[in-house]
Amino acid sequence: MIDKNRVLIFDTTLRDGEQSPGATMTHDEKLEIADLLDEMGVDIIEAGFPIASEGDFEAVSDIAKRAKFSTICGLARAKLPDIDRCWEAVQHAKSPRIHTFIGTSPLHRAIPNLTMDEMADVIHETVSHARNLCDNVQWSPMDATRTEHDYLCRVVEIAIKAGATTINIPDTVGYTAPTESADLIRMLLERVPGADEIIFATHCHNDLGMATANALAAVDAGARQIECTINGLGERAGNTALEEVVMAMKVRQDIMPYQTHIDTTKIMNISRRVAQVSGFPVQFNKAIVGKNAFLHESGIHQDGVLKNVETFEIMKPADIGLNEANIAMGKHSGRAALRAKLKDLGYELGDNQLKDVFVRFKALADRKKEIYDEDLIALMTDSAANTADDYLQVKWLRVVCGSDGQEAELKMLVDGEEKSSKCQGDGPVDAVFNCVKEIYPTQAKLKLYQVHAVTEGTDAQATVSVRLEEDGRIGTGAASDTDTILASVKAYVGALNRLRLRSQKTAPDADVKTVSYKL
């Protein structure tokens, strides 16, 4: 008896997904992904195409032997040797399945040059052979959505009578639309004898971006198995994405009251692992599992989710196993989001201090695509010391670098008076430091110059640390900026400010060797 409220999830990441050019996985990687799918609650795992290669056969065979819960399926063309090899690979599974197929559209019938009657005979023979080997047989008329309806009904009836327990209706080229997908399933259920005694499946490709919509429309019309892949991996534009159909049914129970056995909290973990082993990264804005799927950068959105997350989120990140922050800091972020993010990092800001930090944050965000927690920490380090009262202040910098030499032009405020200098050096940093020395002569010796990247990427902030020594006194400075040279001069000037303060101290407790200054 078919449970009308239950939708089986048939994952073909290891077969159709691996057919994506360049997505080939190793034997061990296939076993690892199969284990994750099994633990996740996938009903059927299509583990591969056993006759395609010895490696594929061994992978399917090993997966069949170790699967604990899922039905393990292998793919076979409508050829007896294919079917025999498939059965040899899956027979040791607790629940094996043979999936055999043949192209039924006019375009695909022309390839083997078979008439409609000749193809019908092949279907009867091969499905019958598969059923004699295995009680669980799936049959697919490849390119079903471009097959004549009368002929499709005829061959589906033949496959059912030959023993197929699941009939899969593939939209092989991603051609159909949701209304057509639903109408096709309804037509088959109405016109084909015995259709109510088997399970209809839907296999949709995403060439027109409608795979998920087509799959759910087919379910609404009576299909009770969805063929899909993790991250939508697959031929050309890919397949229906497992995470999309599962979460759509979970979120919209009001209009799709169907159940699956999928443990959705494992979705993000397997999504990331498949991306790693296949070499196909998930696009940032992909539904459910994309990097930006639960992130908010707009100030309006951030303010909304901080007050009530449901204002801009229809599901919880934890539902897919994601426990990361949902606030993405960037140039569209507002004060409320910045205050909340800094509070999470341990900084409690007053209104005036927030105003100053927000200006610096916006300036940074205009230069960086992504703002990380480490960037904000570096920003707070700068903001804690960088004031308009500093004796020495960097106002403007220009550096020219090339194989024919390096030159820097610098403008600074010295006790409120603007001064400028243009110098050359052995490198851009040396040229800038020479400018500082010309503007503010000093006997201080550079004892340490260190650069550390705060975050990843070519637009990462660099934190520069400088230590100067003069007359036994030590002053240190540190500064962060996406421009390493600018951070360098800020740190250098910061250390000079500290040395100056140190030399002016007259209190009894002022005889301290090291004074730190962070700009």
ZANU-876127 format. One line per 2 residues: their letters; for each residue x, y, z of C-alpha. Coordinates in Angstrom, 3 decimals, decimal comma. Layout:
N
A	X:Y:Z ~ ...
***
This chain:
519
MI	0,000:0,000:0,000 ~ 1,412:3,391:-1,009
DK	1,474:6,019:1,738 ~ -0,046:9,060:0,056
NR	1,553:11,406:2,590 ~ 5,057:9,994:2,285
VL	7,549:11,201:-0,324 ~ 10,604:9,022:-0,884
IF	13,923:10,780:-1,401 ~ 16,081:9,174:-4,088
DT	19,561:10,683:-4,084 ~ 21,664:10,347:-7,215
TL	24,652:12,500:-6,204 ~ 26,985:9,527:-6,652
RD	25,659:8,762:-10,118 ~ 24,108:11,726:-11,924
GE	25,919:14,202:-9,676 ~ 29,281:12,681:-10,444
QS	28,558:13,012:-14,162 ~ 29,157:16,767:-13,853
PG	32,361:17,398:-15,812 ~ 35,216:17,488:-13,323
AT	33,184:16,189:-10,362 ~ 34,661:12,689:-10,272
MT	35,090:11,346:-6,743 ~ 37,527:8,770:-5,429
HD	36,389:5,405:-4,114 ~ 36,807:6,457:-0,491
EK	35,011:9,759:-1,091 ~ 32,036:7,916:-2,592
LE	31,847:5,652:0,427 ~ 32,048:8,636:2,750
IA	29,234:10,501:0,966 ~ 27,118:7,328:0,877
DL	27,558:6,942:4,638 ~ 26,441:10,532:5,173
LD	23,394:10,018:2,937 ~ 22,529:6,820:4,794
EM	22,773:8,533:8,186 ~ 20,734:11,447:6,888
GV	17,774:9,211:6,134 ~ 17,825:9,128:2,327
DI	15,414:6,380:1,209 ~ 17,255:5,321:-1,929
IE	20,890:5,977:-2,834 ~ 21,734:5,562:-6,509
AG	25,345:4,602:-5,914 ~ 26,552:4,489:-9,498
FP	26,524:2,886:-12,950 ~ 28,140:-0,530:-12,336
IA	28,899:-1,433:-15,926 ~ 30,522:1,941:-16,672
SE	33,857:0,935:-15,126 ~ 35,444:-1,437:-12,678
GD	35,817:1,438:-10,249 ~ 32,115:2,252:-10,433
FE	31,220:-1,399:-9,903 ~ 33,435:-1,661:-6,834
AV	32,050:1,539:-5,346 ~ 28,429:0,429:-5,786
SD	29,257:-3,016:-4,417 ~ 31,026:-1,660:-1,330
IA	28,279:0,873:-0,648 ~ 25,683:-1,910:-0,923
KR	27,531:-4,007:1,648 ~ 27,898:-1,226:4,243
AK	24,587:0,675:3,977 ~ 22,573:0,396:7,181
FS	19,245:1,978:6,288 ~ 18,988:3,124:2,668
TI	17,985:1,085:-0,352 ~ 21,032:0,876:-2,645
CG	20,359:1,265:-6,339 ~ 22,494:0,825:-9,435
LA	21,789:2,132:-12,926 ~ 21,613:-0,077:-16,033
RA	20,810:0,558:-19,654 ~ 18,128:-1,549:-21,293
KL	20,677:-4,273:-21,988 ~ 20,883:-7,654:-20,289
PD	24,657:-7,450:-19,526 ~ 24,095:-4,044:-17,883
ID	21,310:-5,417:-15,721 ~ 23,304:-8,504:-14,718
RC	26,288:-6,379:-13,746 ~ 24,055:-4,014:-11,794
WE	22,530:-6,893:-9,841 ~ 25,963:-8,287:-9,126
AV	26,902:-4,965:-7,532 ~ 23,772:-4,317:-5,449
QH	22,734:-7,846:-4,489 ~ 24,457:-7,756:-1,082
AK	22,535:-4,694:0,094 ~ 19,906:-5,119:2,800
SP	17,546:-3,494:0,326 ~ 18,776:-3,609:-3,322
RI	17,208:-1,969:-6,372 ~ 17,888:-2,176:-10,103
HT	17,195:0,977:-12,128 ~ 17,014:0,409:-15,871
FI	16,215:2,976:-18,545 ~ 15,846:3,657:-22,253
GT	15,248:6,861:-24,234 ~ 11,659:6,931:-25,499
SP	11,307:10,315:-27,229 ~ 11,520:10,484:-31,049
LH	15,035:11,914:-30,778 ~ 16,188:9,096:-28,542
RA	14,410:6,319:-30,469 ~ 16,351:7,405:-33,528
IP	19,702:6,698:-31,856 ~ 19,323:2,881:-31,768
NL	17,053:3,123:-34,835 ~ 14,182:1,280:-33,140
TM	10,542:1,459:-34,118 ~ 7,956:2,018:-31,401
DE	7,072:-1,693:-31,410 ~ 10,713:-2,797:-31,313
MA	11,420:-0,501:-28,372 ~ 8,331:-1,773:-26,563
DV	9,674:-5,329:-26,919 ~ 13,076:-4,262:-25,507
IH	11,372:-2,634:-22,524 ~ 9,330:-5,750:-21,754
ET	12,349:-8,037:-22,042 ~ 14,758:-5,966:-19,959
VS	12,332:-5,022:-17,175 ~ 11,206:-8,646:-16,911
HA	14,826:-9,761:-16,678 ~ 15,541:-7,219:-13,931
RN	12,453:-8,299:-11,981 ~ 13,530:-11,940:-12,145
LC	16,718:-10,879:-10,370 ~ 15,357:-8,315:-7,918
DN	11,974:-7,581:-6,363 ~ 12,636:-3,839:-6,433
VQ	12,877:-2,556:-10,020 ~ 12,745:1,027:-11,234
WS	12,230:1,887:-14,875 ~ 12,756:5,234:-16,587
PM	11,664:6,408:-20,057 ~ 14,522:8,844:-20,674
DA	13,377:12,189:-22,109 ~ 9,849:11,380:-21,004
TR	8,744:15,006:-21,135 ~ 9,378:15,076:-24,905
TE	7,845:11,661:-25,568 ~ 4,431:11,433:-27,301
HD	1,800:11,009:-24,564 ~ 0,141:8,006:-26,140
YL	3,437:6,194:-26,528 ~ 4,548:7,159:-23,031
CR	1,363:5,670:-21,591 ~ 1,911:2,523:-23,637
VV	5,492:1,888:-22,517 ~ 4,772:2,760:-18,874
EI	1,996:0,156:-18,903 ~ 4,395:-2,402:-20,422
AI	7,001:-1,709:-17,731 ~ 4,434:-2,063:-14,948
KA	3,187:-5,364:-16,338 ~ 6,790:-6,575:-16,697
GA	7,335:-6,018:-12,980 ~ 8,551:-2,456:-12,413
TT	7,656:-1,249:-8,925 ~ 8,720:2,370:-9,511
IN	8,240:4,357:-12,696 ~ 10,460:7,406:-12,945
IP	9,473:10,225:-15,296 ~ 12,659:12,138:-16,204
DT	12,755:15,667:-17,556 ~ 16,144:14,743:-18,983
VG	16,892:18,059:-20,659 ~ 15,199:20,407:-18,176
YT	12,606:21,351:-20,766 ~ 9,307:21,217:-18,932
AP	7,446:23,749:-16,776 ~ 5,689:23,080:-13,437
TE	2,167:22,883:-14,884 ~ 3,370:20,426:-17,536
SA	5,210:18,364:-14,937 ~ 2,062:18,029:-12,846
DL	-0,192:17,355:-15,839 ~ 2,081:14,562:-17,051
IR	1,886:12,687:-13,736 ~ -1,887:13,152:-13,534
ML	-2,300:11,850:-17,081 ~ -0,290:8,713:-16,364
LE	-2,194:8,028:-13,146 ~ -5,483:8,404:-14,981
RV	-4,696:6,573:-18,213 ~ -2,284:3,745:-17,344
PG	-3,743:0,506:-15,932 ~ -2,043:-0,438:-12,654
AD	-0,603:3,049:-12,142 ~ -2,166:3,295:-8,679
EI	-0,270:0,178:-7,558 ~ 3,236:1,496:-8,179
IF	5,213:4,611:-7,204 ~ 5,756:7,386:-9,694
AT	9,022:9,285:-9,396 ~ 10,155:12,585:-10,846
HC	13,690:13,391:-12,032 ~ 14,112:17,025:-13,059
HN	17,061:18,841:-14,543 ~ 17,621:22,535:-13,977
DL	18,411:23,841:-17,462 ~ 15,691:26,481:-17,214
GM	16,015:26,946:-13,457 ~ 12,754:25,115:-12,700
AT	13,921:21,725:-11,395 ~ 12,691:22,181:-7,829
AN	9,394:23,715:-8,928 ~ 8,862:20,893:-11,434
AL	9,605:18,216:-8,824 ~ 7,217:19,675:-6,253
AA	4,511:20,136:-8,895 ~ 4,856:16,449:-9,789
VD	4,503:15,509:-6,115 ~ 1,385:17,645:-5,854
AG	-0,004:15,691:-8,803 ~ 0,696:12,288:-7,232
AR	4,379:11,436:-7,635 ~ 5,754:9,946:-4,429
QI	9,483:9,844:-5,120 ~ 11,790:12,761:-5,881
EC	15,146:12,125:-7,545 ~ 17,654:14,748:-6,503
TI	21,260:15,483:-5,622 ~ 23,111:17,322:-2,872
NG	23,681:20,955:-3,915 ~ 21,787:20,234:-7,151
LG	24,943:18,680:-8,626 ~ 24,497:17,017:-11,998
ER	24,710:17,149:-15,784 ~ 24,815:20,622:-17,361
AG	22,867:22,984:-15,036 ~ 22,317:20,231:-12,496
NT	19,357:18,489:-10,889 ~ 16,678:19,103:-8,349
AL	18,523:19,914:-5,110 ~ 17,723:17,610:-2,194
EE	17,942:20,439:0,323 ~ 15,495:22,603:-1,605
VV	12,669:20,091:-1,964 ~ 13,035:18,756:1,579
MA	13,031:22,192:3,198 ~ 10,225:23,423:0,930
MK	8,030:20,570:2,145 ~ 9,037:21,230:5,741
VR	8,427:24,970:5,642 ~ 5,207:24,829:3,608
QD	3,341:22,029:5,339 ~ 0,188:24,106:4,868
IM	0,195:23,456:1,124 ~ 2,512:20,425:0,923
PY	1,538:18,113:3,803 ~ 4,113:15,446:2,946
QT	6,698:13,722:5,115 ~ 10,194:12,439:4,493
HI	12,681:10,597:6,696 ~ 15,421:13,175:6,097
DT	17,262:14,508:9,135 ~ 17,505:18,106:7,972
TK	20,066:19,030:10,630 ~ 22,640:17,080:8,597
IM	22,049:19,054:5,392 ~ 24,734:21,702:5,794
NI	27,395:19,188:6,771 ~ 26,864:16,972:3,734
SR	26,447:19,989:1,444 ~ 29,865:21,286:2,398
RV	31,472:17,858:2,147 ~ 30,049:17,201:-1,329
AQ	31,306:20,617:-2,417 ~ 34,776:19,692:-1,170
VS	35,066:16,238:-2,716 ~ 33,424:17,160:-6,018
GF	35,335:20,382:-6,445 ~ 32,069:22,205:-7,197
PV	31,707:25,091:-4,714 ~ 28,204:26,143:-3,747
QF	27,254:29,533:-5,151 ~ 26,898:32,122:-2,389
NK	23,231:32,876:-3,057 ~ 22,057:29,290:-3,529
AI	18,832:28,477:-1,721 ~ 19,155:26,783:1,689
VG	22,892:25,989:1,659 ~ 24,462:29,032:-0,004
KN	26,840:31,125:2,096 ~ 24,421:34,058:1,985
AF	21,204:32,071:2,496 ~ 20,882:33,165:6,144
LH	23,011:36,311:6,085 ~ 21,710:39,866:6,255
ES	23,809:42,888:5,288 ~ 21,179:45,554:4,684
GI	20,724:47,781:7,716 ~ 16,928:47,484:7,514
HQ	17,084:43,692:7,393 ~ 19,660:43,513:10,174
DG	17,592:45,721:12,447 ~ 14,567:43,535:11,712
VL	16,208:40,180:12,480 ~ 17,801:41,564:15,628
KN	14,318:42,445:16,900 ~ 12,542:39,359:15,543
VE	14,363:36,903:13,297 ~ 11,104:35,836:11,632
TF	10,747:39,239:9,990 ~ 13,221:38,185:7,303
EI	13,777:34,435:7,772 ~ 11,274:31,692:6,967
MK	13,331:28,907:8,534 ~ 15,916:28,561:11,254
PA	19,586:28,065:10,388 ~ 19,674:25,335:13,048
DI	17,106:23,381:11,011 ~ 19,843:22,524:8,510
GL	22,602:22,193:11,084 ~ 23,917:25,725:10,684
NE	24,934:27,418:13,915 ~ 26,687:30,450:12,516
AN	25,824:34,119:12,841 ~ 23,179:35,481:10,479
IA	24,517:39,032:10,355 ~ 26,930:39,764:7,511
MG	28,757:43,008:8,083 ~ 29,241:45,114:4,993
KH	28,720:48,544:3,503 ~ 24,918:48,224:3,761
SG	24,973:47,429:7,472 ~ 23,457:49,858:9,940
RA	24,404:51,095:13,397 ~ 22,142:48,601:15,178
AL	23,860:45,651:13,513 ~ 27,321:47,069:14,204
RA	26,485:47,650:17,867 ~ 25,079:44,108:18,205
KL	28,055:42,520:16,446 ~ 30,564:44,442:18,567
KD	28,648:43,489:21,703 ~ 29,011:39,833:20,694
LG	32,748:40,476:20,399 ~ 32,895:41,991:23,877
YE	32,740:45,726:23,093 ~ 30,092:47,865:24,790
LG	29,903:51,220:22,999 ~ 28,302:54,489:24,005
DN	26,422:56,502:21,393 ~ 29,286:58,910:20,677
QL	31,851:56,156:20,442 ~ 29,551:54,134:18,172
KD	29,155:57,163:15,917 ~ 32,928:57,457:15,508
VF	33,450:53,711:14,996 ~ 30,573:53,566:12,510
VR	32,275:56,159:10,297 ~ 35,472:54,113:10,321
FK	33,510:50,924:9,700 ~ 31,808:52,398:6,618
AL	35,144:53,532:5,245 ~ 36,519:50,031:5,708
AD	33,421:48,420:4,194 ~ 33,802:50,525:1,066
RK	37,223:48,914:0,543 ~ 36,417:45,326:1,547
KE	33,766:42,987:0,159 ~ 33,433:41,081:3,421
IY	33,963:42,271:6,979 ~ 35,070:39,532:9,363
DE	35,044:39,519:13,155 ~ 38,812:39,968:13,105
DL	38,379:43,115:11,002 ~ 36,059:44,581:13,611
IA	38,459:43,742:16,418 ~ 41,242:45,478:14,499
LM	38,906:48,421:13,893 ~ 38,196:48,707:17,612
TD	41,924:48,559:18,349 ~ 42,433:51,487:15,983
SA	39,466:53,423:17,326 ~ 40,576:53,073:20,934
AN	43,676:55,182:20,300 ~ 43,240:57,179:17,108
TA	42,029:60,617:18,177 ~ 42,163:64,139:16,810
DD	44,379:65,114:19,752 ~ 47,378:63,120:18,590
YL	50,508:65,237:18,173 ~ 51,414:63,455:14,934
QV	48,645:62,502:12,497 ~ 48,759:60,938:9,050
KW	46,542:62,897:6,669 ~ 47,376:61,698:3,140
LR	49,675:59,229:1,451 ~ 50,632:58,353:-2,105
VV	53,153:55,668:-3,036 ~ 54,535:54,849:-6,472
CG	56,134:51,410:-6,881 ~ 57,837:49,784:-9,807
SD	60,952:48,130:-11,121 ~ 62,547:51,549:-11,594
GQ	62,196:52,561:-7,938 ~ 59,796:53,482:-5,152
EA	58,690:56,942:-4,148 ~ 56,344:58,135:-1,402
EL	54,590:61,440:-0,852 ~ 53,196:62,056:2,639
KM	51,176:64,777:4,356 ~ 51,048:64,893:8,154
LV	49,838:67,152:10,917 ~ 52,520:68,034:13,457
DG	50,860:69,703:16,427 ~ 48,075:70,843:14,100
EE	50,383:72,187:11,383 ~ 50,299:70,427:8,012
KS	53,650:69,380:6,610 ~ 54,556:67,311:3,563
SK	57,480:65,370:2,180 ~ 58,444:63,372:-0,889
CQ	61,122:60,710:-0,533 ~ 62,514:57,631:-2,203
GD	63,542:54,384:-0,553 ~ 64,687:50,822:-1,024
GP	61,037:49,792:-0,965 ~ 57,626:51,427:-0,470
VD	57,750:51,082:3,330 ~ 61,274:52,483:3,503
AV	60,218:55,407:1,297 ~ 57,261:56,221:3,550
FN	59,308:55,974:6,735 ~ 61,883:58,323:5,164
CV	59,072:60,852:4,621 ~ 58,108:60,627:8,292
KE	61,707:61,173:9,363 ~ 61,984:64,237:7,107
IY	58,786:65,747:8,499 ~ 59,551:64,831:12,105
PT	63,297:64,315:12,600 ~ 64,075:61,766:15,295
QA	66,925:59,573:16,485 ~ 64,551:56,667:17,147
KL	65,756:53,312:15,830 ~ 63,393:50,797:14,231
KL	63,666:47,604:16,274 ~ 60,658:45,694:14,945
YQ	58,499:45,812:11,848 ~ 55,944:43,014:11,502
VH	52,986:42,498:9,167 ~ 50,118:40,110:9,871
AV	47,045:39,539:7,688 ~ 43,928:39,877:9,837
TE	41,652:37,978:7,445 ~ 41,804:36,025:4,210
GT	41,659:37,300:0,654 ~ 43,456:39,905:-1,410
DA	41,378:42,643:0,251 ~ 42,321:41,467:3,746
QA	43,236:43,968:6,425 ~ 46,875:43,946:7,410
TV	47,912:44,620:10,972 ~ 51,351:46,176:11,196
SV	53,346:46,304:14,425 ~ 56,263:48,724:14,885
RL	58,702:49,053:17,794 ~ 60,994:52,078:18,097
EE	63,764:52,770:20,611 ~ 65,197:56,164:21,535
DG	67,449:56,989:24,485 ~ 66,558:53,735:26,179
RI	62,841:54,334:25,825 ~ 60,658:52,007:23,768
GT	57,446:52,921:21,991 ~ 55,266:50,500:20,060
GA	52,531:51,157:17,576 ~ 50,071:48,962:15,732
AS	47,595:49,779:12,996 ~ 45,297:47,917:10,612
DT	44,232:48,772:7,099 ~ 43,483:47,054:3,802
DT	46,472:49,048:2,498 ~ 49,577:47,534:4,082
IL	51,702:50,645:3,411 ~ 49,128:52,921:5,021
AS	48,926:50,618:8,031 ~ 52,718:50,723:8,223
VK	52,974:54,502:8,392 ~ 50,114:54,675:10,910
AY	51,897:52,193:13,153 ~ 55,210:54,039:12,775
VG	53,632:57,391:13,618 ~ 51,795:55,801:16,521
AL	55,073:54,572:17,969 ~ 56,547:58,081:17,593
NR	53,578:59,550:19,451 ~ 54,208:57,121:22,282
LR	57,892:57,927:22,435 ~ 57,049:61,617:22,638
LR	54,579:61,029:25,475 ~ 57,142:58,871:27,251
SQ	59,787:61,600:27,072 ~ 57,377:64,155:28,556
KT	56,400:62,078:31,587 ~ 57,745:63,509:34,825
AP	55,743:61,657:37,451 ~ 57,674:59,287:39,794
DA	55,949:56,263:38,300 ~ 56,678:57,316:34,764
DV	59,940:55,455:34,453 ~ 58,459:52,618:32,445
KT	60,472:51,102:29,637 ~ 57,677:50,086:27,294
VS	54,616:52,108:26,389 ~ 52,201:50,594:23,896
YK	50,260:52,652:21,428 ~ 47,750:51,303:18,920
L	46,582:53,539:16,110
***
